Amino acid sequence: MKNIILKYFCFFTAFIAMFSLITPVNACTGVIVGGDVSEDGNYIFGRTEDLEINHNKIYSIHPAKTYSKGSKIKDVSYDENLGYEFEFPHDSYKYTSISDTTPEYGIFDEAGFNEKGLIADMTVSASANDAVLGVDPYLDGSDETKNIGITEAIITTVVLSTADNAKDAVGLIADEVAQKGAAEGNGLVVGDTKEIWYMEIYTGHQFVAMKYPRDKFSVFPNTFWINEVTLDKGEEKENYIISKDGNFIYSKGIFETAVKANKFVGDEAKNLIDLAKSYGPEELRGSNRSRMCSGILHLNPKANVTLEDDVYPFLQSTDSKITLENVFTFTQNRLENINLEADDLSKDSLYPIGNRNTMEAHIFHTSKDNDATYPGIMWLALGSPLVSPFVAYYPNQEKGIDEAINTSNEYTDNSVYWTAMDILHMVEINRKEFMPIVDKHLKPIQDKFIKNANLNPMSGEESTKVNNSDAKESFETMKKLQAELKELYSDFLKNNSYKSMLKANKKTANLSGSFIEVEADTADTKLNISINTEKNEITLVDNYGNPITSLKKPVKFYINKIGFESDIKQLSDTAIPVKLNGEYYEFESDKTTIGFNNSEEKINVETKKPNSTNKIIIGSLVALAVVLIFRFTKKK
């Protein structure tokens, strides 16, 4: 989670086993449902926070005046000394959030309510094309000025503690991006009882916010989606422009930047611009296609979209009404509705919305009939919504249950997040048979919570009582499920062989595809493979990245050859024979940690002279990885 290169590498050295379990995909998925297409006439919107496994999230309540007028907070996610800084124009408001448990690496409050009735849901990470970034680059500390603009890590805190309503929040973000810049691209949503705004931050200083229409719905994974819009100039503020129709707030250079980059698509004379084509990437990633296509079809099975479409309209229509339950199951979609088998480790078209890397999912259900201070309900599933029910959280509640606010960064029994993570780890070894058991336990209480949900305002005391009761019931149900699965999980490991793929991170991305084959009754927990390219070690670890101490039987290793600049010449145990089998180094061992080196002496494996072109490519990839680590450590 750190964006300071030196600290990041130290973090990797100390915890490489844990981080080698994460995938290189950064993949939050957002959703908005307009009031006219929702079942009850109210807006619904939310997001899956999708980054990595074993990353705790908690529910938090921040009292009013946590930050006093004139005080400052600094974002440390990129640089603890040079990070973006915000000075509070007034004492901070009370607000709720779904927060990280390592603020020393960045605050990451993510989403919540404030006492004025503002809702903030931030953010879905995205990145503009190279051409527009060449004209207006991100302020991420990489240039000679070392300036760092506003980031995902701090934007929610700034907005919820300061802004009074949705339009005020958009203006605040616009001012900050225009004056101090943005360190990264993002899509975000802010709302209140009156309106919802969707905003895209494209480059260092360019952005557009759209007042979301009532008669549409949208899905938005990790890129820019607003299509052709008319930005007729209306009121001009110091740092941004409000369109004549009042439906857009946009940066003053939004046309000029795209034109300078030779990427402008539209009709400048008519103030028309296609923002996705002008600022987005040249091609959609497969993981964005799969989530966009399956997500749209999940909410509207009659939609005319396919996995091969060149353009996905951001604003979608439907003749049917979208229910709250539809949106909950949207977060669990695993491509079944487009007849594909999901691959949680993939960056291609097999990557699903409902995947192993979701740390939490939240859905806001607003009420147009309530006053400003009680805008609706936040439904929160701590951990993956595949195995964790959505529980209603209220804007004025006074505390959460202990298990929802447990800040432990290691597995503990009395944590909603870690219980969900443990269930998911067990499910993944036998998804076909274990997921029906999950549904048997969780679906009845989810149905009950939806049926009993009450959008009408309650007192703070009553809101707290209702939430705590539901959250306790949800947690107790999850613990019963966990206990039942533990017995089945143990039996499966004892009686079944399985394959375990490397969950690559940015540092080991070239080793993707490496795997192990494990015989039945080899260990009492599922084995995962970790590769430390600094220490030249291959290690077997458990689901939480802890090293395995012993094995009952040998394990077969298949290590992707392309991940090495030169051929493996020797393992630490020279008695282990190594075969070069196509793309893999293949060997078998009962050791849990195996060293390797790349000496020129030929030992145990038939090798070829390293290809110098491959050396250059791999070296370039390593250099690129360093840049990406600095820029995108906490991207979603």
N, C-alpha and C positions, 0 to 999 in steps of 0.2 A: 504494500500500500504506500510505500514511501516513494517520493519522486526525487530524492536527493541521491545521486548515483552512488556516492561512497557508502552511505548508510544502507542503500538498497542491496549492494553487494555483500555488506556485512550481514544483513538480514538473511540473504540467500545462503551464506556460508553456515550460519547458525541453524537455519531451519530448512535446508535444501530438501530434506525428505518430505516435509509437509507440502512444500510448494511444487514438488514434482508430481503431485496429484492433481494439479489444476490444469485446465484446458486453456489454449491460447485464444479461444473465442471470447470476445467481449460483446455481450448480447442481451441487454435489457429489451423488453418489448412493451410499448405503451399502447393504450386503448382509450378511446373517447366514444361515448354514446350520447347523441343529442336527445334532449327531452322529448321531442316529438316522435322518436323511434324507440324510446324505452317503454317498458310495460306500464309504468306508473306516471309517466310524463315528466320525470326528473332526470337531470344529467347523471351519468355514471362515467367515471374515468379512473384510470389507475395504471399500474405498471408492475412488471416483474423486475426485481433487482437481481441481475444475473451476472455474476463474476466468477465465483469459485466455490468449491466445497470447503467445509471446516472454517467458516468465517462468521463469527457470531454477530447477530443483530438483536437489538433490544428496543422495547418501547420506553420512551422517556417523556417526562414532563418538566419543562423549564419554567420556573416561577417568573412572574413579572419583576422587572428591575434586576434580572440576572446581570445585565450589562447597563451601566449608568450612562446618562447623556455625556458625550465627550470622550468616553472610553473607547479603546480600540481593540479589535481582534485581528490576528494575523493568520493567514493560511499557511500551514507548514507542509502541505502535501507535495509541493514542488521544491521548496527551499525554505528552511526554518528561519533564515535571516532575510531573504529577499522577497518572500511571498507577498501576495496581494494583501492589502490592509484596508479595513473598513472602520470608520469612525461613526459612532452612533449619534444620530441627530436628536434623539430623545431617549429616555429610559426604555429599555426593551419591553416588549409585550410578553405576556405569558404565551407559551406555545408548546405543542406536543411534537414529537418526532419519532422516527425509526432510525436509531443511531448505531454507528460503529462502536466498538468497545476498545478502540486503540486511538484516542484523540491525538496522541503524540505524532501520528502519521497523517492527520487530517480529521476534521470534525465529522463530515458526512452524515448530516442529520436527515437527509433524503426526502422525507415527506411528513406532512402533519397539518394541524389547525393552529391558528392563533386566536387570541381572545376577541379580536375584532370580526371574526367570522371568515377570515381568509384561509384558503386551502392552497398548499403548495405541493407539487409533485415533481421532483427533480432528481435525476435527469436521465435521458436516453442519449448516450454518447454517440457522436458522429464526427466525421472529418470531411472537410471540403476537398475539392480537387486541387492538384498541385498548381495549376495555373492561377487560380484566384488567390491561393495562399502565397504565391510569388509576389502578388501586388499588395496583399494585406495579410501578412503572416500572423499566426498565433503568437501572443506574448507569453511564451513559456520559459523564458530565461535563457534561450539558446542563442540570442543575438548579442551584439556587443553592449547593448544597454542593460542586459540582464533583467529587464522588466518582466514581471509576471502578472498577468491579468486575472480576472475572476475565474474561479474553477468550480467544478461540481462539488468539491469538498466543502465549500463555505457558502455557496449561493443560497441554499435553503435557510441556513441560520440568519443570513443577512435579511432575506425577504420576510420570514415569519416573525422575526423579532422587531421588524421596523414598519412594514407596509400595512395599510388599513383595509384594502380591498384588492380585487383582481387587477383592475386597471392601474391602480397605484403601484402594484407589484411590477407590472410590465414596465411602467415608467421608470421605476427604480432600477430595474435590470438594464434598461436601455441607457440610462444615465451612466451607470457603472461601466458598461461595455464601451460606450462612446468615449468616456473620459480616461478610463484605466485599461481598457482592452480586455480581451478574453484569452485565456491560455489554451482553450480547447473548444471544439464544436459541440453543440448540445441541442436537444429538443426537450421542452418542458411544458408543464401545464400549471396554470394558476386559476383559481375559481372562487366564487362566493355564491350567495343565494340568487344573485341576479344574472351572472354571466360567467362564461368560461373562456379563457384565452389560451391558445396554443402558440408557442414561440420557438423559433429556430435561431440559434446563434451560429453563423456560418464561418466567419473568419475572425481575425483579430478585432475588428470593429464593426462588422456588418451583421444585421439581424432583421428579422421580420416577425411580428406577432399578429395573429389572426383571431378576431373574436369568433368563437366557434359557433356555427349555425345549429339551430335546434333540430333540423330535419336530416342530419347526416350522422354517420359514424365513421371512425377512422382507426386504423391499426398502424403503428409506427415503430418498427425495429430500427437498428442502428445506422441510419443515414438520414438525408434530408428528403422530405416528401411533398412539401407544398408545390403544387403545379403552377399553371399559368394564372396570374392574378393581375388585376388592374390597380395600380397604386397612384391614383389621382391625388395630387397634393392638396391638403386641406390646411389645418393649423400647423404652423411650424414652431416647434419648441427649440430650446437651446441645443439639445443633443439628438433630437429625432423629429420625425414628421408624423402627424396623424392624418390618415387619408380623408378625403372629402366626405366619404360615406361613414366614417368613424369606425370602420370594421378592421382597419390595419394600423399598426404602429411600426414604423420602419426607419432604418438608419439612413442618413443623408447621402451616403455613398453607395447605396445598394445597386444602382444602375451603373455608376461610374466604375466601380471596382470590376464588375463582370465585363464591361466593355474594354477596359484596359487590359484585361487578361485574355481578350479574344474568346471569351466563353459565353458572351451574352446570347441568350435565346429569348426572343420576344419581339416586340415592336416598340422601340423607345419613344417614337413620336406619339403613340397612343398610351404610353405609360404601362404597357404590358410587359411582364417578365415571367418566364418560367423559372422559378427558383430552384427546383430540383435539378433541371438540366444545366442551369447557369452555374450553380454552386456545388452540386453533388458530384460524386465520382463518375468516371467514364462508364463504368459498368457496375451493376448491382452485384454484391457478394451473394454466393449461393445461400448462405445462412440467412441473409435478409429476404431473399426470394421465398425460401421455404416458410419462414414465419409470416411474411406478408400474405402469401397466397393462402396458407392454411388458416391464418387468423381471420381474414376476410370471409372465407367460406364457412368458418365456424359460426360467425355471427349472421351470415346470410348465405345459406347453402345454394341459393339461386344465382349468386353473383357470377358475372361473366369474366372470371379471371383464371389464368393457368400459371403453372410454374415457369413457363417460357416467355411470359409477357415482357415487352420492353419497358412499358410504363404501367404503374399501378396508380390509379387516381387516389389522391389522399382522401378526398371527400367521397364516401360511399353512400349509396342509397339502399333502402330495403322496404319491401311491402309488409313485412311482418314486424312484430314488436320484440325487442330484445329484453330479456329478463336479467335480473341480477344473477341468477343461477347460470345463465348463458355466459356471463362475463367471468364468473368463477371458473367454470370448466374451460373457458378460453385460456386461462393461465396454465391449465393442465394438458393442453393439446399436444399430442405427440405425433402429428402428421397422419393419424389414422384416417382423417377425412379426405386426404389426397392420396391414399393407398401407398404410402411409403413407410418404411421401417426406420424410425428415428435413430440417429447416431449422436449421442451427447458429446462426443469428442471431435465431431466433424466441423469443418468450416464451410462445407458445401451445402447442397440443397437438402441434406438429411438432418440439419440441425433444427430441433423443435422449440416451441415456446416453453413447454413444460419439460425442463431439463434439469440435470443434476446440479448445475451451477447456480440455481436460483436460491439466494440467501433469504429472501422474503418476498412476498407479493402483497400489494395493498390495492384496494378498490374503494374509491370514494363514491358514496351515494348521497347526492345532495337533495335538498328540499326547497322548492321555490316558494313554499308557503310559510317557511320559518323566518324569524327575524335574523338580522345580520350576525348575531353572536352564536347562533346555533344552526350552522349551515347543513348539517347532516351527520352521516355515520362514516367512519373509516373502518372498512373490513380488512383485517390483518391476519395473514398466515405467516407466522415466524418459521423460518426454514422453508423447504420446498412445499408449495401447495399440492404437490402430488401426494404428500403424506401428512400434511398439517392442515387442519380445518381453518376456515376464515372465521374470525371472532369479531364481533362489533365493538369498536372503540369510539368513545364519544368526545366531542370537543371540550366539554367542561368537566370531565372526570378528574378525580384528585389523585389517583394512583393506579398502578397496574399490579397484578399479582407478582409475588416474588420470583416466580419461575419465568415471567416475561421480562423481568428487568435484571436478570442474572448476567453479570458482566464477564464471566469466566471465558478465557480464550482457549481453554482445554475442555474436553468432554467432562460433563458433570451430570449426575442424575436429575438434579432439580432445576432443569432449564428447558424451556419450550423448544428453543432453537436446537440444542444438542440432542434432545430426544428425537426431534424430527430428523436430524442428520443421521442418527444411529439407525432409525427405521429405514431411511433411504439407502444407507450402505447395505443393509441386509436385503432389501428388496432387489437391489441391482444384481445380486448373484443369481436370482431366479425370478425375474420380473413376471413371467407368464403365470406362475403359480402363486406368488406372494401378493401381487397387486389386488387380486380379488379379495384376499383376506384384509388388506388395508381398507378397501371399499366397504366391506362388511362392517367394520368397526366405525369408520368415519362418516360414511354417507348419512346414516340416521341422525347423528347430532348436527351435521351440516344442514340437513333439511329442517330440523327443529329450529336452529338458529335463524334461518331465513324466514320461516313461518312466524316466529315470535318477534322479529325485528320491528322496532318502533322508531320512526323518524320524528315523532313529536318531541318537543323539548322536555327535558327532565331537569331536575335540580342536580347540582354537582354531586351531592350525596347519593341520590338515586342512580345517576349514571354510573358512578363508581361501583355501587352494589350490583347492578345488572351486569356490567362488564366483568367484574371479578368472579361472579357466579358462573357466567358462561365460560370464561377463560379457565377456571378451575375444572369445570366439567370436561372441557376440551382436553386439558392436560391429562386428567385422570384416564380418559379414554385412550389417549396416545400411549400412556404407560401400560395399560392392559394390552394394547396392540403390540407394543415393544416386547413384552414378556412372552406373548404367544409366538412371535416371530423368532425370538432367540432360540427356542427349542427347535423349530423347523430349520433355522439357519445352521445350527450345530449339526443336525442330522444330515443336511445337504452337504456340508463340508466333509463329513465322515464318509459319505457314500457316493460322492460324485466328483469326477474330474472337471476342470474348468480352465478357461483361458483368461488371462488378465492383461489388458493393454496398458502401456505407459500413458499416463495422463500428463502430457507434455506441458511445460510452461514456456515462456518466451525464451528462456535460456537454453532449453533442450528441445526446441521446436523441430530441429533437424532430425531428432531421434524419434519423432512420431512414427508410430507403426511398430515399434519394438514391443515385444510381449513375452509372457512366460506361459508355459503349460504346467498345470499343477495336478498331480494325481489325487485321488480321493484319500482322505485321512492323512494329509501331509502336514497340516497345521490346524489349530483350533480357531483361527480367524482367516478371513480371506487375505491372500497375499497380493500385494501390489509391488510394482517395480519402480525403483527410484534410481536415477543416474546422475551422479555428480561429476560434471565435466571439469571442475577445478581440481578435485581430489582424485580424479580418474578412478571412481568407485561405482560399482553397481550394487545396490542394496535392496533387500526385500523388506517392505514395511507393511504395517497394518493399515486399516482404513483411515487412521488419523495421522499417518506419517511417522509413527513410532517404529524404530527398527525391530525386526523379528530376531529373537535370540537363538532359536533352534528349530530344526525341521525333523520330522519323522521319516521323510523320504526325500530323495533328490528332486530338484526342479529343473525343467528344461528352459533355457534362455534363448531368445531370438532377438538379437540386437541389430537395429537397422544400420547397415554399413554406411549409408550416405551421411550419417551424422558425424562421421570422423573425417578430419582433414587428411589423415593417412591411415593405412590399415592397422588394425590391432595386431601386434606382433606377439604379445605375451600377456597371460593372465598371472596374477600374483601366485596362484598355485599352478606350477608348470606341469603338474600331473593331469590337469584338466585338458583333454583334447578339444580343439576348436576347429569347426568346419566352416568354410565359407560357402554357404548354401544360397546361391542367387543373391538376393539383396540383404541377407542376414548373416551375422556371425552366430553360429549355433553351437551351444555347449550345454552340459548338464552338470549340476553340482548340488551337494547338500549343505554348502556354506551359505550363510545369509548375507555376507558382504564379500565381494570379489573385486580385487583391484585389477587394473589393466594399464598397459603403457603402449607407446607407439615407437619403441626403439627400432633402429634399422636392422637389428639382428633378427633373422627369420627363425621364429620358434612356434611350433605347434599348428601353424596355419599356412596354407598356401596363399601367397599374396601376389599382387601385381604392383608395378611401379605406380605411385600416386600420380594422378592426372593433374598437371599444373593448372589447367583451367578450372578444375574442381576446387583446387586450393584457393584460387582467387575468388570464386563464387562463395565458398564457405566463409572466407575471411570477410567478404563484403556483408554476408548475412550476419556475422557476429557483430560487425560494426553497426549495422542497421539495428540489431537487437538492443545494443546499448542506447541508441537514440530513442527507440520505442519504449524501453524501460523508463527512460527519463520523462517521456511525454505522456505515456498511456498507462502507467502503473495502475491507476485506479479508474480505468475506463469501463463503461458498461455498455 
